[in-house]
Amino acid sequence: MSNKEKAIEVYKQGIEALEKSDFFYASKKFSEAEILLPQSEWAAKSALMTGYCFYSINFYTEAISNLERFTRTYPASKNLDYAHYLIAMSYYEQILSEEKDIQ
């Protein structure tokens, strides 16, 4: 099995975990897929999905960190706007959480 085939298989495992709402495991699979095939279309997709997974389980600091790395590593990605959106939402969700604690 080539690295590309293995990366695609690992990415698919991440998607399956995502569909089961197992976001933490999915994030691990997406990170693994990115490492297997760096600087490829699959790596960029995987990096973005890792950030999305962290956002989905309210790990906002990790989401921001991963998504900012995505924007630096893949500045030509067609999904750059979505990464910026998820970063903004991660900051926004943290503000809402602090307000809830005050009330």
Steps between C-alpha positions, in 0.01 A plus 500: 500500500642839402516797735220665304274195531578471871433873554166473320406194706590676825304809385197279434533356852492857627182569303339184638588605856363847428171350382480313832570828687830362627672832438809436711585173320419665167743782578775243562428329167500830310832597660642162401381544141664842479832357619485212250464728199637847581446793262224323308130562453431226756733662753322835470157336536622300797646804676173689460297203624723472807415858589131436436505196729654698785245776446218242509602370843550851642881473510519857378864567584607188308265589214644851471856371514438237231303732276760776522765242407276399208485859374882531518572159348237506224454870412372417150229262620152558364377438858695787654181703559343209686810468720474871587129453573573211740772705672255789549229264628747342742576842649129587503402180680756571771351845558152349536631246750649772718174697496307190605734452796444861613119477495 
